[in-house]
Amino acid sequence: MHASIALIGVLAGLTWSWPTKRQDGDKPVYAHYMIGEIFDEHTRQDIEDAKSLGIDAFALNFNKFAYWSNDTVERLFKNADELDFGLFFSFDMAPGYFTDPAQYASYFQQYAERPSYHRFKGKPLVSTFGGEAVSNDQWSSFKQTVGDVLVVPGFYEATPSPTFFSERTSLDGVFNWNSWPFPEDGKAAVSSKDDETYMAAARAADKFFMLGVSPLQFKHMDEGNNWYRRGEDNLERRIEQALELQSDMIELQTWNDAGESHYMGNIWDEPMTNSPIKDYVDGYDHKAYYQILPAFIQAFKRGDKDGKDMVPTNDKPVQGAFWHHTLLVDAECSADPLGKPGHVDNMEDVVSGIILVAKGKNNIVAVVKSGDKELGKIDLVEGYNKFKVEGLTTGKVQVETWDGETMVGRGEGSLEVTDSGKLCNYNFQVVAIPS
């Protein structure tokens, strides 16, 4: 596309060459990255931040050929080449976007040989969002066109089974996109049953399995995009499941999908111009997740089956984050023309979080407060601790950690919880400990 052609012309006149292709590890951790109009300095900041957390590559959700998408992709690859970071495509095959891998084969080929294009087991990785209707023959044809690649699509409508790959021999693996409880499950915690079925099928067929890790889903854009999938105790359970199952790779969902509120990294103003998304993400920074991601990523890469060795990376006694809605479940928000999201009845007025405790610290207690109420105390152990405390009420939320009479960490949300609002906003406030 035009940005790539222009770059080729510039490179032809230079004497330097791209560095050697990156060598990626056996336990990679990725983050799903939505392609919008994102400025060069922001793509670079995203890469620097992700790399500092231990993330190996961004899975670039690409859904259309346009000047803004092509330009952003080129910016990302330029910066990734320079910063020694991985990128690979996750082509969007949800309804309304791509329908056949042949549509993006030549575009993929433009980038497959870039030094920053991520390789797993020595082969370029290609993923998708959706694409369940793509036939085995279509994937086979795609591979014949582009060469020796690994195709690991992200499916959200497929039915996992022990023989999942018997009629999908052209696939090299599968990514289970469903990292949240299904709405019909009610107030249940997320299950790993589908992950286990997919992974067993992959092992039996000598394929790969990718597991997703995500906080919540909240989308509030229009009548057709107004829903909620539980996050009250989701991220902490997915972390536990990821460690226990030890899949071949992990994908964080997501780095920057502001529209569905499960962003764990930076979100920038430019892709949200004239979008209703901005209304429910302004002031809702989620980068406090950075407090727990490095320890989790390190534990996964070590092959740890639990979180007992997930300790602070900040050289302090504790490190963590907590999260909660800032609008009560039964709040009045009738001025919002969209109304409350679908499946609001699956929400809870709770404060959830994760606290990591340093080795040798055996007497630390967390105290959770909401407004003028103390909601509860949690005795913490070395390593990984998760909590969910009921009773969220109006006012600010804070979590204190005490070692005897000494406070060793505290976080307080800047946004107050309310029982009414002009917008039915059920995004999470995410707060670092210590702040």
N, C-alpha and C positions, 0 to 999 in steps of 0.2 A: 504494500500500500504506500501512499505517498511519503510517509515519514521514513519507511524502510529504504525506499529508492533513494531519497535524499542522503541518507546515511551512507549507503554504498558508494555514492559519488564522492563524499568527503573522504571515506577511508581509502579510496583508490589513490589519493594524492599524498597519503601519509606513509612514513617509512616504518613505523612501529607496527607490531602485530598483536592480536589478542593473546592473553595469557593462556596457559594450558588449561584444559577443561578441569573442572572441580572433581575431586574424588569424594563421594558422599558415603557416609557411614552405613552400618547395617541396621540401625534402629532410628530412622529419620523421623523428625517431627515437623509437620507442615502447618501452615495457617492459610485458610481460605481468604482470598483477597479479591474484592469486587472491583472490577475495572470501570471507573468513571473518568471524568475529566479531572485529573489530579496533577498539580503543578510539579515541576521537576524537583524542587527543593523538598517537597512533601514526600515524593516517592523515595528520595534518598533518606529522609528521616525515618520513614517506615522501615526501610531495610536495616538501617543502623540500629533501631530499637529492637527489631525482631532478632537480629543476629546477637545482640547483647543478652537476650533472654535464652538463647540456645536453640532457637528455631532454625531449621536447615533450609527451608524454601517456602516461598509463597506459591499456592495453587491459584493461578490467575483465572478468575471467572470472567470469561470473554463471551459476549452474547451477540455482538453485531460488528460489522465492518463499518466504521465511521471515522471521521478525522480525529475525533476526541479519543476514541478507544485505541486507534492505531498510535496516536501520539503518546498516550500514557504507557502503552506497552513498550514503546521504544525507549521512553525515559527510564522505565523500570529496568530493562535489560542493560542499558548503558551504565546505570548506577550499580547494578548487581555485578556486571563484569568487573567494575573497578573495586568493588567492596568484597569480592569473593563470597557471594551469596547466591543461593539457588532459586530458580524460577521454573515453573512448568505450567502448561495450560490445563485448565479445567473448563472445557467448552460447555456452555449452557445449552442444554437440549430440552429444557422445559417447554411446555406449549407456547408457541409464538416465536421461538428462536430456532436454532439449528435442528434439522431433522435427519441429516445424513452426514457421517464423518467426511465424506467426499467434499462437502462444502467448505471445510477448513483445512484440508490436507495440505494445500500449497502454502497457506499461511503458517501452519505449523513448521513446514520445512524451512521457511525463512529464518527460524530461530533455533531449530534443533541442534545446530552445530555451534551455537554461541557458547563460550566458555561457562557462562552462568546457567545454561539450561541444565536442569537437574536430571541426574541419572541415578537410577536404582539398579543395583546388580549390573552396572555397566551399560544400561540401556536408557534412552530418554523415556521419561514417564509422561503419559497422557491420561488425563482424567476427565470427568464430566460432572455436571449436575443434571441428573435425569438421563434420558436416552434408553429407557427400558424397551422401547419399541424398535430399536435398531437391531437388525438381524445379525446372526452370526456371519453370514456371507458379506454383509456390509462392512463389518469389522475386519474380516479377512481381506477384503478389497482395499480397505484403508491401509492395512499393513503392507500389502503388496506395492502400494503407491509410495509410501513414506519410508519404508525400510524396517529394520529390526527395532521395534519399540515395545514398551510395556503399556498395555491398556488396562487401566484400573478405574472403571467408571463409578461414579457416586449415584447410587440408586435410592429412591425414597418410596417407590410404589411397587417394587419387586417383592415377591414372596420368597423368603429364604427357605432352603430345603437342603437335605444332605446331598442331593444330586444336582445342585444348582448349576454346576458347570458342565453337566453332561451334554446339554444342547448349546452351550456357550463356550465352545472350545477355543474360539479366537480371543477370548478375554484372558488376561493374565492375573486377574484378581477382581476384587470388588470392595467398594467403600460403602459402608452402611451409613447413609446420611441421617437416619432417624436417631438422634442423640437426646431426644426428649420423650417423656411419656406421651402416648397417643391420647388425644382429647377424650375419647370414650372410656379411658381408664380412670377418669375422675381424679381424685386427689392421691393417686398412687405415685410411688417413686418410679423412676425410670428403670426398666428391666434390661438386662444384658442377654436375654434369651436369644434374640435375633442375631446379636453379635456372635454368640457361641455357635449357632447353627451355621452362619456364614463361614466362620473360621474353620469349623470342622470340615465343611465342604471344600474349602480352599486347601486345607492340608491333604485331604484325600485325593485331590486332583493336581497336586503340586503347583498350586496357585498362591497368590498373596492376599492377605486381608488387611484392610485399613479401617481403624476404629475412629469415630468422631468424638470430640470432647467439646461441650458447649454449656453456657449458662442457661439461657431462657430464649423464648421467642415471643416478641410482642411487636405486632405490625398494626399501624393505625393511619393508613393512607387514604382509603376511600371505602365505599360500601363493600366492595369485593375483597378488600385487603384490610381486615379489621379483626385480628384474632390473637389468642394467647395460648402458648404451650408452656406448661409448668416449669418454673425455674427455682422454686422455693428451696429445694434440696437437690438440685440437679448437677451442678458443676462438681460439687464435692463427691457425689456418687459416681459420676463418670470418671473422675480421677481414680477412685478406688477400683472401678471396673477395668480401666485401662491398665493399671498395674497388675491386677490379678490375671487378666487374660494374656497380656504381653503379645499383642498383635504385631504384625510385621512393621507397621508404620501407624502413625497417628496424625489426624488432621484436626486442628483447632478450628472451631466454627463459631466465630470467624475473627479475622483481624479487623475488618472495617465495614461490615454490613450494618450500617446505621438503620436501614429500613426495617430490619427484623430485631433490632436492639441487642443482638448477641455479639456485638463488636467487643474485642478484648484489647485492641490497640488504638491508634490514632484515628479520628474521623475529621475530615477537612471540610471546610465550607463550600469549596468550589463544585463538588459533585452534587451538592444539595440545593443549588440555586433554584429558586421558585418551586421548591418541593415541600410538601407538608411534613416530611420527615424531620425537618429542622425544628419544628414545633415541639416534638417529643424527645429530642436528644440534646437540645441546648441546655447546658448546665449539668448534664448527666455523663460526666467523664467516667470511663470504665478502666482507666489505666492502673487503678489500684490492683487489678488482677496481676500486674507485673510482680507484686510482692510474693506471689505463690507459684508462678509459672516456672521460674528457673529451677527450683527444688524439685518440682514435679518432672520436668523434662530430664533432669539429671537422673532421677530415680528410674524413669522409664528406660533410659539408655543403659543404665547399669543392669537392667533386668530384674529390679526389685519387684517382689510380688505384693508388697504392702508399703505403707508410708512411714514405717517406724524410723527410717533413716532420712526422711524428708525434714531437714533442719533449716533454720534461718540461713540465708545467704548474705545477711547484712551485718554479721558479726555482733548481733545483739541477742538478748535472751529470747525474744519473741519476734515473729514477723507474720503478717497475715492480712486478711481483708474480710469485710463483711458487707452484706448487701440486703436491700429491702425495697419494696415499693414505697413511693412517697404519697400515694393516695390509698386510703383504706378501701377494702373490698366493697363495703356497703356505702361508700361515699356518694354524695350528690354531685353529678356532673352533667345534668340534663341540658345545659347550654351547648354542649358539644353535639353538632348535628349527626356525627357518626355513632354516638352513644358508646356504651361500654363494649369492649371486644368480645367476640365469641368465646365461650368457655370461661367466662369470668368466674363461674361457680367453682372452677378448679383452683382458684387462687386462695392464699391464706395470708392473714395479717401476722407475719412472722419476721424475725431477723435471723438470717442464716450467715454462715461464714466458715472460714478455715483459719486456724492459727497453728503455726509451726513453732516448736519449742526446742531450744538448744539442748544438747546432751548435758546431763548432769543437773538439769533444772527440773526438780521433781515436786515442787510445792507451789507452782504457779496456778492462780485462779483467774478466770475471766468473769467479768461482771458486765451484764448487758442491761442497758437502761434505755427507756423510751419515754420522752417527755419527762414527767416528774415521777415515773414509776421505775422500780427495779424489776426487770422481767425474770432474771435468773442468774445463777452462778454455775460455772462449769469448771470442774477440776481438770486441769490439763496434764497431759503426759508428754514425755520426750517424743519429738517427731511430729507426726501429723495428727491434728485434732479437727474434727468438724462439729458444727453445732447448728441447731435450729430451735429458736426459742419463741414461743407463742406470746401474744399479748401486745403486739405493735399498736401504738396509739398516737395521738396527735403530739407534735413537738419534735425536737431533734432526737436522733438516736446516737448513742455512744457506747463504745465497748472499751473497758479498762482491763488491763492485766496486772495482777499484783503478785509479787513474791514476798509473802509475809506482809510487812507494813510498807513495802516499797513498790510504787507503781513503776513497772518496767515497760509499759507500752499502752498507748491510748489512741483511739480514733473517734472522731465525731463528724457526722454528716453535716455538710453545709446547708442542705435543704431540709426544711421541716416537713414532717408527715402531716397531711391535712385530711379533713373529712368532707371536703367539697373542692370543686375546681371547675374552671371554664373548659378544661380539656380532660378527657378521661385517659390520663396518662399513667400507664402501668409499667413503664420502663423501670429499671433498677437504678437506685443510687448505690454506687460501689465505693467503699471507703477503706483506706489503708490503715494498717496497724503496724508500727506507730505511724501517725499521719505526718 
